[in-house]
Amino acid sequence: MEKNLLKTGKIIFPKKLNLKKKINVGIIGSGKMAKEYIAVIKSFNHKLTYLFSPSKNRNAKLIAKKNKAIYLKSYNEILMAKNVDVWIVCTSWNKLKKVFFKISKIRKPILFEKSLILTSREISNVLKQKNFFSVNKMSFAYNRNYYDYIFFLCNFIKKNKLTYGNAFFYDSYKNISKKHKIPNSFIPYYITSHWISLICKIFNICNIKIIKVVKNDITKNDNLNFKKISIILKFKKKEIKFDIFNFPNLPNNHSIKFFFSKKIIEISPIEKIKIFNKFKKKGSNKYFLQLDEKLVDYKFKPGLRFQYYDFINHFLNKKKSLLTTSLKDLLEIYKICKLVS
């Protein structure tokens, strides 16, 4: 499927996705994201078989009853559950680490709605442990990788001369650490990792190889503290530089730009892709004229339906995906996050 889309550059709309096989799904969690996934599951006529909530709240029982699902009360019941094809984990960040280790012996594919609150060293140790039966059946749900315009962008990159790229991140450390009680050292994993994952997936789909990552030492200037890394790429036998800047706590939208000989494509805000045309006016000064923009589909939470579709195809229908984020992929994403944080 991905290869055909890559050739055509056509944008994927949720109504065109179809999974014929009936799937039984178990969900861990009962918050907003659990409800979003339940809507997606129902859209494919799949069945929510089990629902477990670590907090054991009344809302979880009501959701299970409404969807005619079996409400589970303990982690042991999860491990013993029968008649389930896949699990989706939708817990809060502060509970996710515990859930991750508690369900490590599940032999079914698991989709984690969030990235893990684990260090690179902890993930490396997990990959070495033999008792993690589900390590090779885990996928981490960076739903931005599944936005409608991604294959359009990848097709454009493959057909045009990419000369340079950059990204600007503005992680709000103060607000996030206060609201979600996340240590500052993990905030880049909470937000920036979504963007790093998106950039890496675009490279992967376009067959662009990362040669090396260079960390640049930036001195403080006028109390403006920021970090910069340069990713050196190899694309069509040529080296290309992709710069990433991180400005903590500045009130701006994240941005990713791809520069071509005659056009610029920008992702900002993340739900919108903009195409600009280069032209010259009065001497050598360059100006940019916006040609077009594309928005994601909002019938479901953006990217979620395609993400679920891709997850089922990859693990149950054995159709290898370029988009699935494994635990090994997550480790590489976190290594880059650490350099830019």
matplotlib code that plots the C-alpha trace (Angstrom):
import matplotlib.pyplot as plt

x = [0.0, 2.7, 4.7, 1.7, 0.9, 4.5, 4.4, 1.2, 1.6, -2.2, -3.5, -5.1, -8.6, -10.1, -13.1, -10.8, -9.3, -10.8, -10.0, -12.2, -11.1, -13.0, -10.6, -11.1, -9.4, -8.4, -7.8, -5.8, -7.0, -10.3, -9.5, -9.9, -7.6, -9.2, -12.5, -10.8, -9.5, -12.9, -14.5, -11.8, -12.3, -16.0, -15.5, -13.9, -16.7, -14.1, -15.0, -13.8, -13.6, -11.8, -11.2, -8.9, -8.2, -5.2, -7.1, -10.2, -12.5, -16.3, -15.9, -14.0, -16.8, -19.4, -17.3, -17.0, -20.7, -21.6, -19.4, -20.4, -16.8, -15.5, -14.1, -10.8, -9.7, -6.1, -3.0, -3.2, -6.5, -4.9, -2.3, -4.9, -7.4, -8.6, -10.2, -8.3, -6.1, -4.4, -4.0, -4.0, -2.5, -4.0, -2.9, -1.4, 2.4, 2.9, 1.3, 2.7, 6.1, 4.3, 1.9, 4.8, 6.6, 3.4, 2.2, 5.7, 4.7, 1.7, 2.3, -0.2, 0.7, 0.5, 0.0, 1.2, -0.7, 2.2, 6.0, 7.6, 8.9, 12.1, 15.7, 17.7, 19.7, 16.5, 15.2, 18.5, 18.3, 14.7, 15.8, 18.3, 15.9, 14.4, 11.3, 9.9, 7.9, 6.1, 9.2, 9.0, 5.2, 5.2, 4.4, 4.5, 1.7, 3.2, -0.1, 1.5, 3.4, 0.0, -1.3, -2.9, -0.2, 2.9, 3.0, 2.3, 5.4, 7.5, 6.5, 7.5, 10.9, 11.7, 10.8, 12.5, 16.0, 16.1, 18.9, 18.4, 16.0, 15.5, 13.2, 12.5, 11.1, 9.7, 9.0, 7.2, 9.0, 7.4, 3.8, 4.2, 6.2, 3.6, 0.5, 1.7, 4.3, 6.9, 10.6, 12.2, 14.7, 11.7, 9.8, 11.7, 10.5, 7.0, 6.8, 9.9, 10.0, 6.8, 8.6, 11.8, 9.9, 8.1, 11.4, 13.0, 10.0, 10.1, 13.8, 13.1, 10.2, 12.3, 15.3, 17.4, 20.2, 21.4, 25.3, 25.9, 24.4, 26.5, 25.8, 26.6, 27.7, 25.7, 26.7, 24.0, 23.3, 21.0, 19.6, 18.3, 19.1, 18.8, 20.3, 21.2, 22.1, 22.9, 21.9, 24.0, 22.1, 22.9, 20.2, 20.8, 24.5, 24.7, 25.1, 22.4, 22.3, 19.2, 19.4, 17.3, 17.0, 15.3, 14.2, 12.7, 9.7, 9.4, 5.8, 6.0, 4.6, 7.0, 8.0, 9.7, 10.9, 12.2, 14.1, 14.1, 15.7, 12.4, 10.0, 9.8, 7.5, 6.7, 4.8, 3.5, 1.3, 1.6, -1.9, -1.1, 1.4, 2.2, 3.9, 5.8, 7.2, 10.6, 10.9, 13.3, 12.4, 14.7, 18.2, 19.2, 16.6, 14.5, 10.8, 8.3, 4.8, 2.5, 0.9, -1.1, -1.8, -3.3, -5.1, -5.5, -8.9, -10.7, -13.5, -11.4, -8.4, -5.9, -3.9, -5.5, -7.6, -4.7, -2.4, -4.8, -5.2, -1.5, -1.0, -3.4, -2.0, 1.6, 1.1, -1.9, -2.1, 1.7, 1.9, 5.2, 4.9, 7.4, 5.6, 5.4, 7.6, 9.3, 11.1, 14.4, 13.1, 12.0, 15.6, 17.0, 14.5, 15.3, 19.0, 18.4, 16.0, 18.7, 21.2, 18.7, 17.4]
y = [0.0, 2.5, 1.9, 2.6, 5.8, 6.9, 6.5, 8.4, 11.0, 10.8, 11.9, 9.2, 9.9, 7.8, 6.8, 5.0, 2.7, -0.7, -3.7, -6.7, -9.0, -8.7, -7.7, -8.0, -5.2, -4.7, -1.2, -0.2, 3.2, 5.1, 8.7, 11.0, 9.0, 5.7, 7.2, 8.4, 4.9, 3.3, 5.5, 4.4, 0.7, 1.0, 2.7, -0.5, -2.6, -4.1, -5.1, -3.7, -6.9, -5.8, -2.5, -2.1, 1.1, 1.3, 3.8, 1.6, 4.5, 4.5, 6.1, 3.0, 0.7, 2.9, 2.9, -0.9, -1.3, 1.1, -0.8, -4.3, -5.0, -7.0, -4.7, -6.0, -5.2, -6.4, -6.8, -10.6, -10.6, -8.8, -11.5, -14.2, -12.6, -14.7, -13.8, -10.6, -9.9, -6.6, -4.3, -0.5, 1.4, 4.8, 5.6, 8.9, 9.4, 9.0, 5.6, 4.4, 3.1, 0.8, -0.4, -1.1, -3.4, -5.1, -6.2, -7.1, -10.8, -10.3, -12.2, -10.0, -6.9, -3.7, -0.1, 2.5, 5.8, 7.7, 7.5, 5.9, 7.8, 5.7, 6.8, 5.6, 3.3, 1.7, 1.1, -0.5, -2.8, -3.8, -4.8, -7.1, -8.9, -12.2, -12.0, -9.2, -11.4, -8.5, -6.3, -7.1, -6.6, -3.1, 0.0, 3.6, 5.8, 9.0, 9.9, 12.8, 10.3, 9.3, 12.7, 12.9, 14.9, 12.8, 10.7, 13.7, 15.4, 12.2, 11.9, 15.5, 15.0, 11.9, 13.8, 17.1, 18.3, 18.6, 21.1, 21.8, 21.4, 22.8, 22.5, 24.9, 23.6, 25.5, 23.1, 24.8, 23.2, 25.3, 24.7, 21.0, 20.1, 21.9, 20.5, 16.9, 16.7, 15.5, 16.0, 18.6, 16.0, 14.0, 16.9, 16.6, 13.0, 14.2, 16.8, 17.0, 13.3, 13.6, 15.9, 13.9, 10.8, 12.5, 13.8, 10.3, 8.6, 11.0, 10.2, 6.5, 6.6, 8.7, 6.4, 9.2, 7.9, 9.7, 9.7, 11.5, 13.9, 16.8, 18.8, 22.5, 24.4, 27.6, 30.3, 32.3, 35.6, 38.2, 35.6, 33.5, 29.9, 27.4, 24.2, 23.2, 19.9, 19.2, 16.0, 15.1, 13.2, 11.2, 11.5, 10.5, 10.3, 13.9, 15.1, 17.4, 19.2, 19.3, 21.7, 21.4, 24.2, 24.1, 27.2, 26.2, 28.2, 30.6, 31.2, 30.0, 27.1, 24.3, 24.3, 22.0, 23.2, 21.4, 23.6, 22.7, 24.5, 26.3, 25.6, 25.4, 23.1, 24.0, 22.0, 24.6, 24.2, 20.5, 20.0, 22.0, 21.8, 24.9, 25.1, 28.2, 29.1, 30.9, 33.9, 36.8, 40.4, 43.5, 42.0, 39.0, 39.4, 36.3, 36.3, 33.5, 33.2, 30.8, 28.5, 26.0, 24.4, 21.2, 20.4, 17.1, 15.4, 16.0, 13.4, 11.5, 12.7, 13.5, 10.5, 8.1, 6.1, 5.5, 4.7, 2.0, 0.7, 0.5, -1.2, -4.0, -4.4, -4.6, -7.0, -9.1, -8.9, -9.2, -6.2, -4.6, -0.9, 1.9, 3.9, 1.7, 2.9, 0.0, 0.1, 0.2, 3.2, 4.9, 4.5, 6.3, 9.0, 9.5, 9.7, 12.6, 14.3, 14.1, 15.9, 18.7, 19.2]
z = [0.0, 1.0, -2.2, -4.4, -2.5, -2.7, -6.5, -6.9, -4.2, -3.6, -0.2, 1.9, 3.3, 6.1, 4.0, 1.6, 4.3, 4.6, 6.9, 6.0, 8.9, 12.2, 15.0, 18.7, 20.6, 24.2, 25.5, 28.6, 29.8, 29.9, 29.2, 26.1, 23.9, 24.8, 23.5, 20.3, 19.6, 20.4, 17.7, 15.2, 16.1, 15.6, 12.2, 11.0, 12.5, 14.9, 18.5, 21.8, 23.7, 26.9, 28.8, 31.7, 33.6, 36.1, 38.1, 38.4, 38.1, 37.6, 34.1, 32.9, 33.9, 32.2, 28.9, 29.1, 29.7, 26.9, 24.4, 25.7, 26.6, 29.6, 32.3, 33.7, 37.3, 37.4, 35.3, 35.7, 34.0, 31.0, 30.7, 30.9, 28.6, 25.6, 22.3, 21.8, 18.8, 19.7, 22.7, 22.7, 25.7, 26.4, 29.9, 31.2, 31.0, 34.8, 34.6, 31.3, 32.6, 35.2, 32.5, 30.1, 32.5, 33.8, 30.3, 29.0, 28.8, 26.5, 23.3, 21.2, 19.3, 21.4, 20.2, 22.7, 22.3, 23.9, 23.8, 26.9, 29.9, 29.8, 29.3, 26.3, 28.7, 30.0, 26.6, 25.6, 28.6, 27.7, 24.2, 25.7, 28.1, 26.9, 29.1, 27.1, 24.7, 23.1, 22.2, 18.5, 18.5, 20.0, 18.1, 19.4, 18.2, 16.7, 14.9, 13.1, 11.0, 9.6, 8.5, 5.1, 3.5, 4.5, 1.3, -0.8, 0.8, 0.4, -3.2, -3.8, -2.1, -4.2, -7.5, -6.8, -5.8, -2.0, -1.1, 2.6, 5.6, 9.0, 12.0, 14.9, 18.2, 21.1, 23.9, 26.8, 29.7, 32.4, 31.4, 30.7, 33.8, 35.9, 34.2, 33.7, 36.5, 34.0, 34.8, 32.5, 31.2, 29.7, 28.1, 24.8, 24.7, 25.4, 22.6, 20.4, 19.9, 17.8, 15.4, 15.4, 14.7, 11.8, 10.3, 10.6, 9.0, 6.1, 5.6, 5.8, 3.3, 0.9, 1.3, 2.8, 5.0, 8.1, 7.9, 11.2, 13.8, 14.9, 18.1, 17.8, 20.9, 21.0, 23.5, 25.3, 23.7, 25.2, 27.6, 24.6, 25.4, 22.6, 21.2, 17.7, 16.0, 12.3, 10.7, 7.7, 5.1, 2.0, -0.7, -4.4, -3.8, -2.5, 1.1, 2.5, 5.9, 8.0, 11.0, 14.1, 16.6, 20.0, 21.8, 25.2, 26.4, 23.5, 22.4, 18.7, 16.6, 15.8, 12.1, 9.7, 6.3, 3.2, 0.6, -3.1, -6.0, -6.9, -4.0, -0.2, 1.7, 5.3, 8.0, 10.5, 12.4, 12.3, 10.9, 7.8, 5.0, 2.9, -0.5, -1.5, -4.9, -5.1, -7.5, -7.8, -7.7, -8.1, -8.2, -6.3, -3.4, -3.1, -2.4, -1.7, -2.9, -1.2, -3.8, -1.9, 1.5, 2.7, 5.9, 7.6, 7.9, 11.2, 11.0, 13.6, 15.6, 12.8, 11.8, 14.2, 11.8, 9.3, 12.2, 13.5, 9.9, 9.5, 12.8, 12.0, 8.5, 9.8, 12.7, 11.7, 7.9, 7.6, 5.3, 6.3, 7.0, 6.6, 9.2, 12.3, 15.1, 17.0, 20.3, 18.4, 16.4, 19.6, 21.0, 17.9, 18.2, 21.9, 21.1, 18.8, 21.3, 23.9, 21.7, 20.9, 24.4]

ax = plt.figure().add_subplot(projection="3d")
ax.plot(x, y, z, "-o")
ax.set_aspect("equal")
plt.show()
